[in-house]
Amino acid sequence: MASYLRQKWQSIQITTSSAQEQEAKEEQDCRSSEQDEPTKIRMMRTLVEAQDPTAKDIDDLMLRRFLRARDLDVEKATAMFIKYLKWKKDIVPNGCISPSEIAENLGHNKLFMQGYDKTGRPIVVVFAARHKPTSVDEFKRFVTYTLDKICARMPSGHEKFTAIADLKGWGYVNSDIRGYLAALTILQDCYPERLGKLFIVHVPYVFMTAWKMVYPFIDKNTKKKIIFVEDKNLQSTLLQDIDETQLPDAFGGKLELIPIQEC
């Protein structure tokens, strides 16, 4: 027995030591990356402006988000950003999307904003059971309109938002795989590093069929930000990130939700 306990303790020590070494390495890599960022941002700016001179007014924070989304690979981040610039000109040729262009999606009354989490990020709430599939083109414009609204509400010094997706009542009539994939592509490729955290709540079992179809298309950085919350732990989980005074009333808090078009 004594020999077994010694072996067990040695195993724990080795495991703990290995975990500590890995944590130290990740912290060192993070510090190294932060030191490299200013240089890589300058390199990326040079490449971007050479391909699209209109990008000279883009700020460094935006370039940094694309860099981080591609793990500081300058060439990949540049290609991603150039593709974004072209996409933006195509989908928003007039500089902004009018509510009249997305009337059907706004009429679902499914997306709201209200309050800020404990880090100062604005909170977005979507009620998935209110969504009905529309034309993919309109839904893409709706997603773009929404993300632009959210970004415009970012407090100074913040770049990300916190989202709560409430799936209560969701059924096959709400399932919209093409729409989900379109929204995911826009979020990941055109608004990288904007999502801070996504809480998925009141999840019906039937939703997992749709989830399995979408999950393979979620990149590794986005996957780390998604949290499925059990009903019994809903309020306690949200309150870890959101103060009760900032929690939407739909989840036991005190703030009344505001439709995205009124924000």
N, C-alpha and C positions, 0 to 999 in steps of 0.2 A: 504493500500500500504506500509506504513512504517513497519507494522508487517511482511509483506511478505519479504521485503528487509532484515529485521533483521534475519529472518529465513534462507534466502538464504546465507547471509554472514556467519552465524554460521555454516551452512552446508559446505561452502567453507573452513572455518577455520578448521573444524573437518577433512575434506578430506585432506587438506594440512598437518595438524599435523600428521595424520595417515601415509601419504606418507613419511614424514620426519622421522618418527619413523621406518618405514620399511627400508628406505635407511640407517639409522644409524645402524640398526640391521645387514643388509647385509654387511656393511663396517666392523663392529665388527667381524662378522663371517669370513670375508675374512682375517682379521688380525690374527685371531685365527688359521685359516687353514694354513697360511704361517708359523706360529710359530710351528705348528705340523709337517710340511712337512719333515724337516731333520730327525726327529725321525722315521717317517713312511717310509722314504726312506731306513734307516738302517734296519728296520724290514723287508721290502720287499726284500732287497738285501740278507739277511740271508735266507729267504724262497726260493728265486729264485736259489741261488747258491747250496742250499741243493738238489734241484731237477735237476739242470743242472750246474755242476761245470765249464763248458766252459763259463758261463756268468760272470765270475769274472772280465773280462776286460770291461764290460759295464759301461758307465759313469752314474753318478747320474742324469744328466739332462734327459737322456732317461728314466730312471726309474720314474722320476718325471712326465714326460708326460703321462705315463701309469697310474700313481696314480691319476693325475688330471682328466683323462678321466673316471675314476671310482669313482670320488668324494672322493678321499683319502681313499677309502676302500681297505686296504692292501691285504686282501684275494682275492678280485675280481680282483685287479690290478695284483697280482701275477699270478693268473690263466690266465689272459689275456696275460701277458708277456710270460709265458711258451708256450702258444698256438702260439704266434707270432714267438718264436724261432724255433719251429718245422716247422711252415709254411715257414719261411725264408730258412731253410735248404732244404726243398722240392722244392721250386720254384726257388731258386738260388743255386743249388748244387755246382757250380764252383766259387761262390763268386761274380759273376757279370753276367749280361745278355748281350749277344752279339747282336749288331744291326741285324746280320743275322737271329737271332731267331724271330725278330719282323719286318721283312722287309715289309710285307704287310701294317701294321699299320703306319710305318714310311713313306711309300710311299704315304699315304694320305696327308702328309704335313699339319697336322692339329694342331700341338702343338708347341708353341714357348716360349722363354724367352727373356726378355730384361728389363733393368732398375730396380729401387728400389722405393718402396713407401716412404712416408715421415717418416715412422718409421724405414726404413732400410730393410724392407722385400723385397726379390726378387719378381718380377712380372712374372706371367705365363699367357699366353693367349692361349685359345683353340677355334678353329673355328668348331663348331659342325656340320655345313652343309657339311664339308669335310669328316666327319666320315662315313664309310660304315661298317656294321656288318662283323666281321671276326669270326674265331673260338674263343670261349670263353677263351681257354687256352692261345692262342697267345695274346689276348687282356689283360688278367691278367698280362702276362709278360711285355707287353707294359706299362701298368699302373705302375708296379713295377719299371721298367727301368726309367720311367719319374720321379717318386717320389724320386728315389735314385739320379738322376741327380739334381733335385731341392734342395734336402737336402745338396748335395755336394757344391752347390753354396751359401749356407747360410753364410752371413758375421758373423764374430766372435761376440758372444753375442746375436745372433738371432736364433730362433727356428721355425719361422713360415713364410709362404709365402702368398702373395696376388694373387688371380686368377681372370681373366676376361673370362667368357664364352660367346662368341658371337654366337647367334643363328640365325643370319640373313641368310635367305634362307633355314632354316631347314625344312624338310618335313618327311613324313612317310618313305621314302626310307632311311633316316638317323636314324630312330628310332631303338633302340637296348636295350630293357629293360633288357635283361639278362646281357649285357655288362655294362649298367649303374649300376645295382645292384652289379655286381662283383667289379667294380671300387669303389663304395661306401663302400663296405665291407672292401676292402683293405685299403682305406683311414682311415676309422674309427677304424678298429681293429688292423691294423699293423703300421699305421703312425699317431697315435692319437696326437691331439694338434699340428699338423703341419700346418693345414689350419688356416690362420688368418682371411681372409675375402674372400668371393666369390661374385663378381658382375655378375649378369646374364643380358645380354643386347640384344637389338634387338629381343625381344621375340615374336614369331608369336603365334597367338591364338591356332593354331593346336597343339603346343607343350604342352599345358596344359593337354591334354589327357595323354601323357606320364608322365608328372609331377605328376599327381594324383596317378599314379601307383607306382612311386618311393618314393614319400613324406613320406608314413607311415614307411619306413625303415630308414629314417634319424633320428639320435639320437638328443636329445634336445640340446646338446652342439653345434652340427654342424648347426642346424636350426638357431641358433642365429647369425651365421656368414654369412648367405645368404641374399643378397640384390637384388631384382628385380628392374631394373632401366628403367624408362620411356625414350623413345627416345628423347623427348624434353628436358630432364634433364641429358642426357648422359654425356656430357663433364663437366658440372658444378659439377655433382656428383663425377665423377672420380677425378677431380681436388681438391676435398676436401681431398683426401687421397694420391694423386700422383701429384708431381710437374710437370709442363708442360715440363720441360727439361727431365723428366724421363718417360713421358707418351708415349706409343707406337704410331707410326705414323698412325696406323690403326684407332686411336681414336682422331686424331687431334693433337697429340704430335710431338716430334722431333726424337724419336729413332726408328730405323729400327729393325723389329723383327728378331730374330735369331732362326732357327729350333732347337728343343730340342737336336737332335743328334750332333749338332755342338757346343753346350754349354760346 
